[in-house]
Amino acid sequence: MRLRAVYSIKQNDRLAKAIYNENGQVLVQAGIPLSNAMISRLKAKGITFAYVDDDVTSDIYFEEVITEQTRHSSINTIKKSFQAVTAPEVLKKSFEVDKVSRSFGGIVSNILHDVRKHKEAISLLSSAYCYDSYIFHHSLNVTVYALALGERLGLNEGQLKDLGLGSLLHDIGKMAVPTEVLHKKNALTDEEFAVIKEHTTAGYELLRKTHTIPLLSAHCAYQHHERLNGSGYPRGIGGDEIHLYGKIIGIADVFDAVTSNRIYRKARLPHEGLELLYAGADNLFDKKMVEVFAKTVAIYPVGLEVVLNDGRQGVVSKQNKNMNARPVIRILQEAGRVVFPYEVDLTKELNITIVKCEARLSEEEAS
């Protein structure tokens, strides 16, 4: 299978993985030849990347990080919790969250189990869901990334549980933000951005009064937009004033935000998201955490079409453990001509590097 920008998918291409709507129901089934109308529907729904099948890559497969059961149960629980506090007056009533949050411990345990079971670098690009429910899927994705990073950093079981709860609920304060501001397509005014920033305090105030949520988990909502140099919000604290969980979720939050489709821009690829984190290392983000995170996520996901520095083109066929920047590439073209497929392991061919990603090029050319 190949990871393709939706804008480069053509009529009669077949999806290798189904695409789901906000309720976890199949929107477009795998294996069915796509019509132009179906492709237009995917674009309208905000799907940026999807896996397609072909003969030369049919044996390339990527295992999902979390099971469909874990994903659907997690999304449903997050959705219920967030929708319980949609009205501003409800933000003052923490018992509304208490009613639905008692199952969060089980959700965190399930996600952590799946993350630990997954042996390869983490990629969530293969989990194609509709854009309408971004805030719920973002909360789940951030939890997956944060727990994977926390596990790599050596956090114990209790710490991972608190981190997981905080990750799932880090954006719950956004339910207090007016919809017209939260989903605005154009640039925010200073006044509107000030309203957006209030979601950190609103989330903290709600969660700290919720008996089933640990105080440290509430601080995840409070601190995930704070930055090492004090340039973040809501309090502008920096360095060691920011809790470990706040630093972890800050990295996971930014990475998922830039690699997910949003109303106001298209998704970036993982290596572009990591470049952004590295650019802010030791200034905005903890450099050592960014380095560990880079070993945790798939920089070049399986199925991604790439161009090498010697002009050869191919598809990422396999990840190399702890060497995520140097995967195995199945070569499909040389000097602009199709060749019999063969594989190149970039951990063994150190003079060969990835210089372009076709999914990104195709999308830019089509836009």
C-alpha positions as MATLAB code, in Angstrom:
seq = 'MRLRAVYSIKQNDRLAKAIYNENGQVLVQAGIPLSNAMISRLKAKGITFAYVDDDVTSDIYFEEVITEQTRHSSINTIKKSFQAVTAPEVLKKSFEVDKVSRSFGGIVSNILHDVRKHKEAISLLSSAYCYDSYIFHHSLNVTVYALALGERLGLNEGQLKDLGLGSLLHDIGKMAVPTEVLHKKNALTDEEFAVIKEHTTAGYELLRKTHTIPLLSAHCAYQHHERLNGSGYPRGIGGDEIHLYGKIIGIADVFDAVTSNRIYRKARLPHEGLELLYAGADNLFDKKMVEVFAKTVAIYPVGLEVVLNDGRQGVVSKQNKNMNARPVIRILQEAGRVVFPYEVDLTKELNITIVKCEARLSEEEAS';
ca = [
       0.000    0.000    0.000;
       1.021    3.602   -0.552;
       0.305    6.684    1.511;
      -1.119    9.261   -0.865;
      -2.280   12.828   -0.538;
      -5.997   12.760   -1.304;
      -5.391   15.398   -3.980;
      -3.237   12.890   -5.903;
      -5.700    9.991   -5.682;
      -7.274    9.152   -9.049;
     -10.496    7.552  -10.175;
     -10.495    3.743   -9.769;
      -7.759    3.819   -7.131;
      -8.622    1.410   -4.290;
      -8.270    2.346   -0.643;
      -6.107   -0.046    1.387;
      -7.726    1.110    4.628;
     -11.273    2.253    5.243;
     -11.999    5.874    6.138;
     -14.347    6.568    9.039;
     -16.729    9.358    9.978;
     -16.855   11.126   13.339;
     -18.963    8.315   14.833;
     -16.492    5.598   13.885;
     -18.706    4.408   11.026;
     -17.171    3.531    7.659;
     -17.375    6.489    5.282;
     -15.520    4.851    2.393;
     -14.860    1.108    2.440;
     -11.465   -0.410    1.599;
     -11.007   -2.284   -1.679;
     -13.710   -0.451   -3.635;
     -12.620    1.443   -6.788;
     -13.046    5.146   -6.078;
     -15.259    7.325   -8.251;
     -14.600   11.024   -8.761;
     -17.621   11.753   -6.576;
     -16.162    9.666   -3.731;
     -12.797   11.420   -4.041;
     -14.539   14.799   -3.938;
     -16.358   13.673   -0.811;
     -13.058   12.797    0.883;
     -11.688   16.234    0.025;
     -14.845   17.932    1.311;
     -14.575   15.987    4.566;
     -11.037   17.246    5.089;
      -9.214   13.935    4.647;
      -5.617   14.790    3.740;
      -3.871   11.421    3.423;
      -5.118    7.918    2.684;
      -3.610    4.526    1.893;
      -4.195    3.084   -1.584;
      -3.500   -0.415   -2.894;
      -1.494   -1.450   -5.948;
       0.245   -4.609   -7.136;
       3.853   -3.610   -6.399;
       3.143   -2.515   -2.816;
       0.287   -4.858   -1.882;
       2.473   -6.718    0.630;
       3.469   -3.530    2.462;
       1.343   -3.243    5.563;
       1.289   -1.007    8.592;
      -0.194   -2.152   11.889;
      -2.392    0.371   13.675;
      -1.029    1.699   16.976;
      -4.318    1.239   18.791;
      -7.127   -1.174   17.975;
     -10.392   -0.014   16.451;
     -12.141   -1.052   19.675;
      -9.819    1.102   21.775;
     -10.183    4.022   19.367;
     -13.975    3.944   19.212;
     -14.495    3.477   22.949;
     -11.987    6.255   23.666;
     -13.598    8.684   21.212;
     -17.077    7.975   22.604;
     -15.924    8.599   26.183;
     -14.080   11.804   25.244;
     -17.093   13.001   23.271;
     -19.496   12.401   26.168;
     -17.198   14.175   28.615;
     -16.672   17.191   26.395;
     -20.319   17.513   25.403;
     -21.316   17.430   29.079;
     -19.625   20.802   29.510;
     -20.598   22.569   26.300;
     -22.722   25.182   28.014;
     -20.676   27.873   29.819;
     -22.674   27.507   33.028;
     -21.895   23.800   33.157;
     -18.175   24.577   33.366;
     -18.819   25.470   36.980;
     -20.367   22.079   37.712;
     -17.564   19.532   37.933;
     -19.971   16.750   38.884;
     -21.073   16.666   35.227;
     -17.568   15.521   34.320;
     -17.496   13.145   37.294;
     -20.488   11.317   35.816;
     -18.684   10.408   32.619;
     -15.021   10.405   33.637;
     -15.024    7.288   35.822;
     -14.346    5.157   32.744;
     -11.266    7.205   31.790;
      -8.929    5.027   33.854;
      -9.893    2.010   31.762;
      -9.476    4.008   28.553;
      -5.945    5.069   29.555;
      -5.075    1.459   30.445;
      -6.318    0.241   27.052;
      -4.353    2.886   25.152;
      -1.217    2.182   27.174;
      -1.614   -1.567   26.559;
      -1.886   -0.999   22.800;
       1.069    1.411   22.750;
       3.254   -1.087   24.617;
       2.179   -3.913   22.340;
       3.029   -1.912   19.222;
       6.672   -2.650   18.385;
       7.207   -0.167   15.555;
       7.549    3.609   15.500;
       4.217    5.313   15.998;
       2.251    6.767   13.093;
      -1.352    7.932   13.208;
      -1.591    9.028    9.575;
      -3.102    5.663    8.693;
      -6.067    6.375   10.974;
      -8.129    8.462    8.544;
     -11.088   10.108   10.243;
     -13.321   12.950    9.225;
     -12.383   16.464   10.024;
     -15.686   17.360   11.782;
     -14.638   15.708   15.047;
     -11.086   17.081   15.153;
     -11.103   18.044   18.846;
     -12.033   14.511   19.973;
      -9.530   12.728   17.747;
      -6.861   15.284   18.617;
      -7.349   14.502   22.312;
      -6.946   10.792   21.629;
      -3.914   11.263   19.364;
      -2.188   13.497   21.902;
      -2.768   10.808   24.528;
      -1.188    8.138   22.310;
       1.856   10.317   21.610;
       2.190   11.481   25.230;
       1.966    7.968   26.683;
       4.464    6.642   24.140;
       6.875    9.456   25.044;
       6.247    9.025   28.776;
       6.939    5.301   28.488;
      10.229    6.030   26.694;
      11.170    8.523   29.395;
      10.735    5.842   32.065;
       7.618    7.092   33.848;
       6.095    4.607   36.273;
       2.567    3.199   36.069;
       1.010    5.829   38.333;
       2.675    8.678   36.455;
       1.547    7.277   33.116;
      -2.030    7.027   34.374;
      -2.043   10.668   35.504;
      -0.369   11.746   32.270;
      -2.916    9.782   30.232;
      -5.882   11.327   32.042;
      -4.413   14.784   31.627;
      -3.768   14.161   27.930;
      -7.304   12.958   27.235;
      -8.761   16.052   28.895;
      -6.110   18.670   28.112;
      -8.392   20.537   25.683;
     -11.709   20.186   27.514;
     -11.657   23.937   28.220;
     -12.165   24.562   24.501;
     -15.800   23.630   24.989;
     -16.164   27.020   26.689;
     -14.874   28.823   23.577;
     -17.566   30.158   21.201;
     -17.873   27.923   18.132;
     -17.453   30.813   15.723;
     -14.055   31.546   17.261;
     -12.911   27.939   17.732;
     -13.704   26.985   14.117;
     -12.828   30.249   12.398;
     -11.154   29.671    9.017;
      -9.385   33.005    8.756;
      -6.730   34.550   10.987;
      -7.853   35.293   14.546;
      -7.958   38.845   15.824;
      -6.029   39.660   19.011;
      -9.312   39.626   20.914;
     -10.304   36.225   19.507;
      -6.907   34.731   20.277;
      -7.260   35.995   23.851;
     -10.547   34.082   24.047;
      -8.884   30.914   22.683;
      -6.129   31.144   25.285;
      -8.713   31.051   28.057;
      -9.336   27.354   27.348;
      -6.294   26.396   29.446;
      -7.609   28.139   32.558;
     -11.202   27.039   31.939;
     -10.088   23.412   31.614;
      -7.951   23.594   34.747;
     -10.679   25.186   36.849;
     -13.128   22.496   35.782;
     -10.798   19.537   36.267;
      -9.308   20.606   39.587;
     -12.821   20.511   41.072;
     -13.549   17.092   39.588;
     -13.118   14.456   42.298;
     -12.217   11.661   39.882;
      -9.391   13.626   38.205;
      -5.976   13.971   39.976;
      -4.744   17.540   40.427;
      -1.628   16.829   38.339;
      -3.883   15.770   35.465;
      -5.738   19.065   35.797;
      -2.396   20.871   35.484;
      -1.977   19.233   32.057;
      -4.861   21.370   30.823;
      -3.322   24.401   32.535;
       0.242   24.065   31.274;
       0.253   22.416   27.835;
       0.714   25.795   26.113;
       3.497   27.005   28.411;
       6.983   27.151   26.859;
      10.507   26.885   28.291;
      11.385   30.509   27.529;
       8.251   31.852   29.207;
       6.560   32.823   25.936;
       3.573   30.514   26.414;
       0.256   30.965   28.209;
      -1.742   31.354   30.404;
       0.840   32.327   33.051;
       4.014   32.724   30.998;
       5.993   30.377   33.268;
       9.150   28.677   31.985;
      11.905   26.157   32.641;
      11.395   23.927   35.665;
       8.247   25.826   36.624;
       6.506   23.779   33.941;
       5.610   20.302   35.175;
       7.025   17.275   33.369;
       3.538   16.378   32.122;
       3.049   19.874   30.715;
       6.302   19.576   28.762;
       5.381   16.141   27.395;
       1.868   17.128   26.346;
       3.156   20.385   24.869;
       5.308   18.384   22.443;
       2.565   15.839   21.659;
      -0.017   18.606   21.211;
       2.060   20.612   18.726;
       3.112   17.545   16.750;
      -0.438   16.260   16.337;
      -1.785   19.741   15.584;
       0.609   20.306   12.666;
       0.312   16.748   11.285;
      -3.503   16.809   11.336;
      -5.855   18.536    8.935;
      -7.297   21.786   10.285;
      -9.906   24.258    9.077;
      -7.270   26.883    8.309;
      -4.505   24.670    6.801;
      -3.648   21.230    5.480;
      -1.683   18.646    7.452;
       2.097   18.458    7.343;
       4.023   15.207    7.165;
       5.708   13.819   10.326;
       9.241   14.892    9.353;
       7.951   18.449    8.923;
       6.312   18.314   12.355;
       9.581   17.127   13.908;
      11.522   19.880   12.135;
       9.201   22.372   13.828;
       9.842   20.794   17.236;
      13.602   20.733   16.689;
      13.502   24.403   15.665;
      12.058   25.175   19.100;
      14.257   22.762   21.078;
      15.842   24.304   24.214;
      13.843   27.460   23.567;
      10.241   26.324   23.497;
      10.538   22.573   24.104;
      12.865   20.364   26.141;
      15.554   19.256   23.675;
      16.115   15.821   25.229;
      12.365   15.128   25.133;
      12.216   16.151   21.466;
      15.108   13.785   20.705;
      13.354   10.905   22.495;
      10.087   11.777   20.749;
      11.877   11.619   17.383;
      12.802    7.999   18.196;
       9.209    7.258   19.149;
       7.301    8.387   16.064;
       7.596    7.290   12.451;
       9.348   10.182   10.729;
       8.705    8.620    7.319;
       5.605    6.389    7.713;
       5.314    3.019    5.984;
       3.803    3.500    2.533;
       5.106    7.042    2.057;
       6.390    7.710   -1.462;
       9.863    9.270   -1.367;
      12.638   10.534   -3.624;
      16.265    9.789   -2.708;
      19.266   12.056   -3.203;
      20.451    9.968   -6.176;
      17.111   10.473   -7.941;
      15.646    7.023   -7.267;
      11.997    6.883   -6.242;
      10.251    4.376   -4.033;
       8.013    3.627   -1.076;
       8.901    3.232    2.602;
       8.436   -0.496    3.191;
       9.710   -0.942    6.757;
      10.872    1.004    9.805;
      14.271    0.500   11.457;
      13.991    0.471   15.245;
      15.559    3.553   16.876;
      16.642    4.729   13.413;
      13.364    6.284   12.328;
      14.999    8.751    9.944;
      16.530    5.890    7.945;
      13.835    3.365    6.971;
      13.902    0.630    4.331;
      12.862    1.879    0.875;
      11.383   -0.248   -1.912;
      12.810    1.245   -5.104;
      10.308    1.464   -7.964;
      11.914    3.940  -10.362;
      15.419    4.827  -11.504;
      16.299    7.636  -13.907;
      12.586    8.201  -14.467;
      11.972    4.604  -15.561;
      10.058    1.835  -13.789;
      12.338   -0.967  -12.524;
      11.784   -4.371  -10.963;
      11.251   -3.536   -7.251;
      14.139   -4.004   -4.848;
      14.859   -2.719   -1.342;
      17.454   -0.332    0.036;
      18.103   -0.180    3.795;
      19.155    3.383    4.636;
      20.883    2.199    7.824;
      23.321    0.327    5.561;
      23.515    2.861    2.721;
      24.606    5.887    4.754;
      25.343    8.038    1.707;
      21.707    7.769    0.594;
      19.112   10.138    2.078;
      15.464   11.037    1.552;
      15.170   14.463   -0.057;
      11.493   14.670   -1.076;
       8.163   13.117   -0.188;
       5.734   12.582   -3.043;
       2.624   12.893   -0.850;
       3.589   16.461   -0.039;
       4.662   17.313   -3.600;
       1.441   15.952   -5.114;
      -0.687   17.966   -2.728;
       1.181   21.206   -3.377;
       1.056   20.745   -7.142;
      -2.689   20.134   -7.022;
      -3.525   23.098   -4.776;
];
